């Protein structure tokens, strides 16, 4: 379970970074990219907190 939570946190962080970069290169409209990026960073933090509580 710990590995799965850590992997999900890494995946969400990476997705958040990709969405932010997509906004910077104007691939996505900034409103959608900011929302998606912040949401992914938020979910990554939740996964990390879940992982810390389980230990």
Order of alpha helices (4+ residues) and beta strands (2+ residues): alpha-alpha
